[in-house]
Amino acid sequence: MKEFNIIAKGDVSLVLKKTNLVLPTNTKKKIDEIWKHLKNNNVSLHDGKSAIVKNIKKKSQDTIVDIVFLDYSTIIVDRENPDLNIGVSQIGVSGMIILNKDKKIVFAHRGKSTTEHSGQLELVPSGNLDNSIIIENNTVDYVSKLVQEFEEETGIPISYIQKLVTLGLVRDNVNKIYDVCCLLELNMNEKDFQLEFVESTEYSEPIIIRIDELESYLEKNYNRIIPTSKALIECYLDNTKSS
């Protein structure tokens, strides 16, 4: 199985649907039992609502993703126990930072308490799409969510963001997670970033490399980088070569 797929490149729109996922009573009971066990082993786990993919379609140059919200506990239990045949795919948003003043890119180590890919390298920032996100006319504002995650996970004021562009939609096949991938250009250099960066539960130890070293860095550290970040890099490089 390939670690990731690039589903679409370019603009992505997320549309909230009102239909809910209905599960059999016995499946719900199993979910509750397994979730209780998982929480006993990991006190940092918290339930809530998170977005899952219902349908993906193309409309002109835009990719439309229909989503609904589901209990996070159900998503995690499904991931840990595929034999339950719930078959849901979560969707989040991931970013790639470029420091415009010296043309560098930011990676960081994922925190030890994270539920997926603990300790591995990831492009910064990223986050789940929960039901706190802004919705207007049933369209999900994932850009605002990514900006929020950027500030929370780095401690850097959003005023440094000069430009934010959507690169496409990708899928981590290991954890069955889709991500809308974006590029964030910051009015900073490496020294400024290191001074402003604040370690969080999500990230520690930022690693900053030059853009022209990105392909070689990916090759040397391939097994240490999470699938979504690999896909995001591929989207970025393809976009750069075609522009």
C-alpha positions in Angstrom: 0.0 0.0 0.0 1.3 3.4 -0.9 1.7 5.7 2.1 -0.2 8.6 0.5 -2.2 9.8 -2.5 -2.6 13.2 -4.0 -6.3 13.3 -4.6 -6.4 16.7 -6.4 -4.3 19.8 -6.9 -5.5 23.4 -6.7 -8.5 24.9 -4.9 -10.5 22.9 -2.4 -14.0 23.7 -1.0 -15.5 21.9 2.0 -19.3 21.7 2.3 -21.1 20.7 5.4 -23.9 18.1 4.9 -26.7 17.7 7.4 -27.0 13.9 7.1 -25.5 12.0 10.1 -23.7 8.7 10.1 -26.1 6.1 11.7 -24.4 3.1 13.4 -26.0 -0.1 14.7 -26.5 -0.3 18.5 -24.1 -3.2 18.9 -21.4 -1.2 17.1 -21.9 1.8 19.3 -21.6 -0.4 22.3 -18.3 -1.8 21.1 -17.0 1.7 20.3 -17.8 2.8 23.9 -16.0 -0.2 25.3 -12.9 0.2 23.2 -12.8 4.0 23.7 -12.9 3.5 27.5 -10.0 1.1 27.2 -8.0 3.5 25.0 -8.6 6.4 27.4 -7.4 4.4 30.3 -4.1 3.8 28.5 -3.8 7.4 27.2 -5.2 10.1 29.5 -4.5 12.8 26.9 -7.3 11.5 24.7 -10.4 13.7 24.6 -13.6 13.2 22.7 -15.3 15.8 20.6 -16.6 16.3 17.0 -14.4 16.0 14.0 -15.0 16.2 10.3 -15.1 13.1 8.1 -15.4 12.8 4.3 -18.7 11.8 2.7 -18.0 12.5 -0.9 -15.4 14.1 -3.2 -16.3 15.6 -6.6 -14.8 18.0 -9.2 -16.5 21.2 -10.3 -14.6 23.2 -12.9 -11.1 23.9 -11.3 -12.4 23.3 -7.8 -12.5 20.1 -5.7 -15.6 19.9 -3.6 -15.5 17.7 -0.5 -18.8 17.0 1.3 -18.2 16.5 5.1 -20.2 15.6 8.2 -19.1 15.8 11.9 -18.6 12.6 13.9 -17.5 11.8 17.4 -13.7 11.7 17.5 -13.9 8.5 19.7 -15.6 6.7 16.7 -12.9 7.9 14.3 -10.1 6.7 16.6 -11.8 3.3 17.4 -12.3 2.7 13.7 -8.7 3.4 13.0 -7.5 1.1 15.7 -10.1 -1.6 14.9 -10.8 -1.8 11.2 -12.6 -5.2 11.7 -15.6 -3.1 13.0 -16.1 -2.0 9.4 -17.1 1.5 10.3 -15.0 2.8 7.4 -14.8 6.5 8.0 -12.0 8.9 6.8 -11.2 12.0 8.9 -10.3 15.3 7.2 -8.0 18.0 8.5 -5.8 20.8 7.2 -2.0 21.0 6.9 0.4 23.8 6.1 3.9 24.3 4.8 5.7 27.4 6.0 8.1 29.3 3.8 10.2 32.0 5.5 10.3 34.6 2.8 13.3 36.6 4.0 15.7 33.7 3.5 13.7 31.2 1.5 13.6 28.4 4.1 11.0 25.7 5.2 10.0 24.6 8.7 9.7 21.1 9.9 9.2 20.1 13.6 9.0 16.9 15.7 5.5 15.8 16.6 4.9 15.7 20.3 5.1 12.5 22.2 1.4 12.8 23.3 0.0 13.0 19.8 -2.2 10.1 18.7 -0.6 9.6 15.3 3.1 9.5 14.2 4.5 10.5 17.6 8.0 11.8 17.4 8.2 11.9 13.6 8.9 15.0 11.4 6.0 17.1 10.1 5.6 20.3 8.2 4.1 23.0 10.4 1.2 23.6 11.2 -1.7 21.1 11.0 -5.0 20.3 12.7 -8.3 18.5 12.7 -11.5 20.2 11.5 -13.8 20.2 14.5 -17.2 21.7 14.9 -15.7 25.0 16.3 -14.7 26.0 12.8 -16.4 28.9 11.1 -19.2 27.9 8.7 -20.9 30.3 6.3 -23.6 29.0 3.8 -22.5 25.5 4.8 -19.0 26.1 3.5 -16.2 25.3 6.0 -13.5 28.0 6.4 -10.5 25.7 6.8 -8.1 28.6 6.2 -9.2 30.3 9.5 -8.7 26.9 11.2 -5.1 26.6 9.8 -4.3 30.2 10.9 -5.6 29.4 14.3 -3.5 26.2 14.5 -0.4 28.2 13.3 -0.7 30.6 16.1 -1.4 28.0 18.8 1.3 25.5 17.7 4.1 28.0 17.1 3.3 30.9 19.4 4.0 33.3 16.4 1.5 36.1 15.7 -0.6 35.7 12.6 0.5 39.2 11.5 3.6 37.6 10.1 1.6 35.6 7.5 2.0 37.4 4.1 0.2 34.9 1.9 -1.8 31.7 2.2 -2.5 29.5 -0.8 -4.3 26.1 -1.2 -2.2 23.5 -3.0 -4.6 20.6 -3.0 -6.2 17.6 -1.3 -4.1 14.6 -0.1 -4.8 11.3 1.8 -2.6 9.6 4.4 -3.4 6.0 3.6 -1.8 4.7 6.8 -4.2 6.5 9.1 -7.1 7.0 6.6 -6.9 10.8 6.9 -7.5 13.4 4.2 -5.9 16.9 4.5 -6.4 20.1 2.6 -2.8 21.3 2.0 -1.8 24.9 2.1 1.3 27.1 1.7 1.9 29.8 4.3 4.5 32.5 3.4 5.8 34.4 6.4 7.6 37.7 6.6 10.4 36.2 8.7 13.8 34.7 8.5 15.2 31.7 10.4 16.6 33.7 13.3 13.3 35.6 13.8 11.3 32.3 13.7 13.6 30.6 16.2 13.2 33.5 18.6 9.4 33.6 18.3 8.7 29.9 18.3 7.2 28.4 21.4 7.2 24.6 21.9 3.7 23.1 22.3 2.2 19.7 23.0 2.0 19.3 19.2 5.5 20.3 18.2 9.1 20.6 19.5 12.5 21.1 18.0 11.9 23.0 14.8 14.2 22.0 11.9 14.6 24.7 9.3 16.1 24.0 5.9 16.6 25.9 2.6 14.1 25.5 -0.1 16.7 24.3 -2.6 17.6 21.5 -0.2 14.0 20.2 0.2 14.2 17.3 -2.2 17.5 16.0 -0.8 16.2 16.4 2.8 13.1 14.5 1.9 15.2 11.7 0.4 17.5 11.5 3.4 14.8 11.6 6.0 12.0 9.8 4.1 11.1 7.3 6.8 11.1 10.0 9.5 8.5 12.3 7.7 4.8 11.6 8.1 2.8 10.7 4.9 0.8 13.9 4.7 4.0 16.0 4.7 5.5 13.9 2.0 2.3 14.4 -0.1 2.3 18.2 0.6 6.0 18.4 -0.5 5.1 16.6 -3.7 2.2 19.1 -4.3 4.5 22.0 -3.7 7.3 20.8 -5.9 4.9 20.0 -8.8 3.3 23.4 -8.4 6.7 25.1 -8.5 7.9 23.2 -11.6 4.7 24.0 -13.5 4.6 27.7 -12.6 
